[in-house]
Amino acid sequence: MAAWTASTMFALVAGARAVFDLLGRSVIWTVLRNKPVSELKKEVEVPQAAAVRG
């Protein structure tokens, strides 16, 4: 009985984590997708310029 309970709890925890992972990925994808390309390029260029100077 203890093994069954443990495996059931593990399945529930793993399933809950998978759901939250998918929700997080969809939120991140939505945020990144809605930004203009020029804005994304600026975000990428700034850290590279700072690394060259430093």
N, C-alpha and C positions, 0 to 999 in steps of 0.2 A: 504493500500500500504506500509506503514512504517513497519508493522509487517512482510509482505512478504520479504521486503528488509533485515530486521534484521535477519530473519531466514535463508535467502540465504547466507548472509555474515557469519553467524555462521557456517553453513554447510561447506562453503569454507575454513574457518579457521580451523575447526576441521579436515577436510579432509587433509589439508596441513600438519597439525601437525602429523597426523597418517602416512603420507608418510615419513616425516622426522624421526619419531620414527622407522619405519621399516628400513630405510636406515642406521640409527645409529646402530641398533641392528645387521644388517648384517655385517657392518664394524667391530664391536666389536667381533662378532662370528668368522669372518675370521682371525682377528689378534690372537685371543686366540687359534683357531684351528691349526694355523700354528706353534705354539711354541711346542718344544719338552716337553714331560712330566717331564723330569728331571729339566728343566728350571722353569716350573710352580711350582714344589715342592719346589725349592729353594726360590722362591718368597713368598710362604706361610710360610716356616720355619723361615725366617729372622725376620718378625714382631713378631712372637711368642717368639723367643729367646730374642728379645729386651724387650718385655713386662715382661718376667720372671726376667731379670736383673734389670729392672727399678722399 
